[in-house]
Amino acid sequence: MKGLRFVQYTAAAVAFTMVTLTGFAQQPADSTKEGSLDDLQAKPMRLPALSEVGGSMFLTNEFKQATILVSPKVYVPEVPVRFNIYNNAVMVQRDGQELKLESFYEVSYDETNADGTVKHLRFRQGFPDVDNHTTSSVYMVLSEGPKVVLLKFMQQKVEDVATLGDYSRKELVTTEQLYIYVPGGAMKKVKSAKKDLVELLPAMAGKIDAFVEANNLKLKSETEI
């Protein structure tokens, strides 16, 4: 997509393979109890007027049926949601209104790709402050294990984009940044992925080097990761 800039996802395959992943299915664990829409902390939010700006502020324009973990012990199933990239907010439908989900543990839903494959998406709050992000900031969880969590933060801004004529038009431009989080410990922006991972997990440095070399990893595309 024109104007869309991606970071190098070099840490993802290493993180995914070197740890035992903890998968989250759409149906929560038996130890949780089902809540209701009234359990959701959601408030009205005025959306910005971007009628003359190209692109969409939403990850998907249509709402998806999601499971929301209000806390690790309480879930609400089949809630219509869509992720607002521009405002970094999960929006929910309740009583005919579109509301911002203020506080939650995790939001998850399945996305069907054009080839029929299904991708499970998870969004979460509660990570340590880093850069200009707070514990209320919403990240996409790419992979998770007991030693490391790989996260993606998406943001948008309005930029002038050149056209074939003598004028430019305004478009929403999305940027993405990966972060590595050690549960109970540090949160780090991915700049040099291998170096960052080794700094956070020094005891695994040798294994990381050996794995990358043995598999001749390039890891320059999201598909390869």
Residue pairs with C-beta under 8 A, 6 or more apart in sequence:
1 174
2 161
3 159
3 161
3 171
3 173
3 174
4 173
4 174
4 175
5 173
5 174
5 175
5 176
6 176
6 222
7 176
7 177
7 178
7 190
8 190
8 193
8 219
8 220
9 178
9 193
9 219
9 221
9 222
9 225
10 190
10 193
10 194
10 217
10 219
10 220
11 150
11 178
11 180
11 190
11 193
11 194
11 196
11 197
12 142
12 143
12 150
12 178
12 219
12 225
13 217
13 219
13 224
13 225
14 193
14 194
14 197
14 208
14 211
14 212
14 217
15 143
15 145
15 148
15 149
15 150
15 180
15 197
16 143
16 150
16 225
17 211
18 145
18 147
18 148
18 204
18 207
18 208
18 211
19 145
19 146
19 147
19 148
20 145
20 146
21 143
21 144
21 145
22 144
22 145
22 146
24 106
24 108
24 120
24 122
24 144
25 120
26 67
26 108
26 109
26 110
26 120
27 67
28 67
28 69
28 75
31 73
32 69
32 72
32 73
32 74
32 75
33 73
33 74
33 75
34 74
34 75
34 76
34 77
35 70
35 74
35 75
35 76
36 76
37 76
37 79
37 94
37 95
39 70
39 74
39 76
40 68
40 70
40 76
40 79
40 92
40 94
40 101
40 104
41 70
41 101
41 102
41 103
41 104
42 92
42 94
42 99
42 100
42 101
42 102
43 99
43 100
43 102
44 97
44 99
44 100
45 87
45 89
45 91
45 99
45 100
47 57
47 84
47 87
48 57
48 86
48 87
50 57
50 86
50 158
50 172
52 170
53 158
53 170
53 171
53 172
54 161
54 169
54 170
54 171
54 172
55 156
55 171
55 172
55 173
55 174
56 172
57 84
57 85
57 86
57 87
57 156
57 172
58 82
58 83
58 84
58 85
58 91
59 82
59 83
59 85
59 154
60 82
60 83
60 111
61 82
62 82
63 80
63 81
63 82
63 93
64 80
64 81
64 82
64 109
64 110
64 111
65 78
65 79
65 80
65 109
66 78
66 79
66 80
66 81
66 107
66 108
66 109
67 75
67 76
67 77
67 78
67 79
67 107
67 108
67 109
68 75
68 76
68 79
68 81
68 92
68 101
68 104
68 106
68 107
69 75
69 104
69 105
69 106
69 107
69 108
70 76
70 104
70 105
71 105
72 105
79 92
79 93
79 94
80 92
80 93
81 90
81 91
81 92
81 93
81 101
81 107
81 109
82 90
82 91
83 89
83 90
83 91
83 123
83 138
84 90
84 91
84 100
85 154
85 155
85 156
85 174
86 155
86 156
86 172
87 100
88 137
88 138
88 154
88 155
89 100
89 101
89 138
90 100
90 101
90 104
90 107
90 123
90 138
91 98
91 99
91 100
91 101
92 98
92 99
92 100
92 101
93 99
101 107
103 125
103 136
104 125
105 124
105 125
105 126
106 122
106 123
106 124
106 141
107 122
107 123
107 124
108 120
108 121
108 122
108 123
109 120
109 121
110 118
110 119
110 120
110 121
111 118
111 119
111 120
111 121
112 118
112 119
113 119
121 140
122 140
122 141
123 138
123 139
123 140
123 141
124 138
124 139
124 141
125 135
125 136
125 137
125 138
125 139
126 135
127 133
127 135
127 137
127 139
127 151
127 179
127 181
127 187
128 135
128 181
128 186
128 187
129 135
129 187
130 179
130 187
130 188
130 189
131 189
133 153
137 153
139 151
139 152
139 153
139 179
140 151
140 152
140 153
140 154
141 149
141 150
141 151
142 150
142 151
142 152
142 178
143 149
143 150
144 150
146 183
147 182
147 183
147 201
147 204
148 180
148 181
148 182
148 183
148 197
148 200
148 201
149 180
149 181
149 182
149 183
150 178
150 179
150 180
150 181
151 178
151 179
151 180
151 181
152 176
152 177
152 178
152 179
153 176
153 177
153 178
153 179
154 174
154 175
154 176
155 174
155 175
155 177
156 172
156 173
156 174
156 175
157 172
157 173
157 175
158 170
158 171
158 172
158 173
159 170
159 171
159 173
160 168
160 169
160 170
161 168
161 169
161 170
161 171
161 173
162 168
163 169
177 189
177 190
178 189
178 190
178 193
179 187
179 188
179 189
179 190
180 187
180 188
180 190
180 196
180 197
180 200
181 187
181 188
182 200
182 201
185 200
186 200
188 196
188 199
188 200
189 196
190 196
193 219
194 208
194 212
197 208
198 204
198 205
198 208
201 208
211 217
218 224
219 225
